[in-house]
Amino acid sequence: MNSRLLTLVAPLLMSALLAACASGPGATGPGAGPRDSLARIGQSQTLKLGYREDAKPFSFKGADGAPAGYSVELCKRVASSLQAQLKLARLDVQWVPVTATTRMQAVNDGSVDLECGSTSRTLGRERQVDFSNPIWVEGSSFVSLASSSIGRAVDLNAKRVAVIPGTTTEQVLKGLSSRDIVPALVPVKTSSDGIAAVRDGRADAFATDSLILVGEVTGGAPGATLRLSNDYLSMESYSLMMRRDPDMRLAVNRALAETYRSGEIVRVFRQSFPAGTAPSPLVEAVYLLNALPE
């Protein structure tokens, strides 16, 4: 190689070398470390779990300030299983608050390894993220003031309906136009905000997952009496959300299958719901069909 060519090529070689060093195992930047989820968890001995603060009874901030709820309890079992699967002496579990708006981005950018909330699995979402086997089957519905005339889906036409943007319930409400039901959507940030909007007159109804509505109505602040509609707007299945990583998905599904198979799911259910509550036949089917053998 002549000296002139070397002068031209040398800077390019140096740039390539520096780029390789920056992206290699010794990198210390924000994206450093293995891309594989299990490898990163094993290397750092840290598991970052996303949880919702307002999705009671699935995922919420308890009276003591700690994460609580059905999905949170399931994720605790998943964490214990991952520690055993990876043969780790310890595993530091870090709980990271997310919202309905930020949860998918938090999964994709690595802020959380697994989201433990009330996230519906859809084909559209599977283009961006991955999901565990189902953990629940639920329908979306709505609440309104008991004194109002709103009781069925057809009554939502031309009414102000509070909804959290980016949720599957928002899409369902928009899809009601095919039935000549066109509500005026009122965006709210959380389920608690949606309930408050109905109570203070900013909205005529609030729509989200039915069991979340039950939790908000029974556990929310006192005020005007609310009525939960008997109409289901949709039926959806919940899963734990994670980055697109088949090994991580398998490890999480192994943990869930063992929880269902061993009967530990009964303890999770009793911890998460009021005494006397029983799983619906659809939820029981989720447990039976996903208690997969090794």
Secondary structure in CASP SS format (residue, H / E / C, confidence):
PFRMAT SS
TARGET T0000
AUTHOR 0000-0000-0000
METHOD secondary structure of the structure
MODEL  1
M C 1.00
N C 1.00
S H 1.00
R H 1.00
L H 1.00
L H 1.00
T H 1.00
L H 1.00
V H 1.00
A H 1.00
P H 1.00
L H 1.00
L H 1.00
M H 1.00
S H 1.00
A H 1.00
L H 1.00
L H 1.00
A H 1.00
A H 1.00
C H 1.00
A H 1.00
S H 1.00
G C 1.00
P C 1.00
G C 1.00
A C 1.00
T C 1.00
G C 1.00
P C 1.00
G C 1.00
A C 1.00
G C 1.00
P C 1.00
R C 1.00
D C 1.00
S H 1.00
L H 1.00
A H 1.00
R H 1.00
I H 1.00
G H 1.00
Q H 1.00
S H 1.00
Q C 1.00
T E 1.00
L E 1.00
K E 1.00
L E 1.00
G E 1.00
Y E 1.00
R E 1.00
E C 1.00
D E 1.00
A E 1.00
K C 1.00
P C 1.00
F C 1.00
S E 1.00
F E 1.00
K E 1.00
G C 1.00
A C 1.00
D C 1.00
G C 1.00
A C 1.00
P E 1.00
A E 1.00
G C 1.00
Y H 1.00
S H 1.00
V H 1.00
E H 1.00
L H 1.00
C H 1.00
K H 1.00
R H 1.00
V H 1.00
A H 1.00
S H 1.00
S H 1.00
L H 1.00
Q H 1.00
A H 1.00
Q H 1.00
L C 1.00
K C 1.00
L C 1.00
A C 1.00
R C 1.00
L C 1.00
D E 1.00
V E 1.00
Q E 1.00
W E 1.00
V E 1.00
P E 1.00
V E 1.00
T C 1.00
A C 1.00
T C 1.00
T C 1.00
R H 1.00
M H 1.00
Q H 1.00
A H 1.00
V H 1.00
N H 1.00
D C 1.00
G C 1.00
S C 1.00
V C 1.00
D C 1.00
L E 1.00
E E 1.00
C E 1.00
G C 1.00
S C 1.00
T C 1.00
S E 1.00
R C 1.00
T C 1.00
L C 1.00
G C 1.00
R H 1.00
E H 1.00
R H 1.00
Q C 1.00
V C 1.00
D E 1.00
F E 1.00
S C 1.00
N C 1.00
P C 1.00
I C 1.00
W E 1.00
V E 1.00
E E 1.00
G E 1.00
S E 1.00
S E 1.00
F E 1.00
V E 1.00
S E 1.00
L E 1.00
A C 1.00
S C 1.00
S C 1.00
S C 1.00
I C 1.00
G C 1.00
R C 1.00
A H 1.00
V H 1.00
D H 1.00
L H 1.00
N C 1.00
A C 1.00
K C 1.00
R E 1.00
V E 1.00
A E 1.00
V E 1.00
I C 1.00
P C 1.00
G C 1.00
T C 1.00
T H 1.00
T H 1.00
E H 1.00
Q H 1.00
V H 1.00
L H 1.00
K H 1.00
G H 1.00
L H 1.00
S H 1.00
S H 1.00
R H 1.00
D C 1.00
I C 1.00
V C 1.00
P C 1.00
A E 1.00
L E 1.00
V E 1.00
P E 1.00
V C 1.00
K C 1.00
T C 1.00
S H 1.00
S H 1.00
D H 1.00
G H 1.00
I H 1.00
A H 1.00
A H 1.00
V H 1.00
R H 1.00
D C 1.00
G C 1.00
R C 1.00
A C 1.00
D C 1.00
A E 1.00
F E 1.00
A E 1.00
T E 1.00
D E 1.00
S H 1.00
L H 1.00
I H 1.00
L H 1.00
V H 1.00
G H 1.00
E H 1.00
V H 1.00
T H 1.00
G H 1.00
G C 1.00
A C 1.00
P C 1.00
G C 1.00
A C 1.00
T C 1.00
L E 1.00
R E 1.00
L E 1.00
S C 1.00
N C 1.00
D C 1.00
Y C 1.00
L C 1.00
S E 1.00
M E 1.00
E E 1.00
S E 1.00
Y E 1.00
S C 1.00
L C 1.00
M E 1.00
M E 1.00
R C 1.00
R C 1.00
D C 1.00
P H 1.00
D H 1.00
M H 1.00
R H 1.00
L H 1.00
A H 1.00
V H 1.00
N H 1.00
R H 1.00
A H 1.00
L H 1.00
A H 1.00
E H 1.00
T H 1.00
Y H 1.00
R H 1.00
S H 1.00
G C 1.00
E H 1.00
I H 1.00
V H 1.00
R H 1.00
V H 1.00
F H 1.00
R H 1.00
Q H 1.00
S H 1.00
F C 1.00
P C 1.00
A C 1.00
G C 1.00
T C 1.00
A C 1.00
P C 1.00
S C 1.00
P H 1.00
L H 1.00
V H 1.00
E H 1.00
A H 1.00
V H 1.00
Y H 1.00
L H 1.00
L H 1.00
N C 1.00
A C 1.00
L C 1.00
P C 1.00
E C 1.00
END
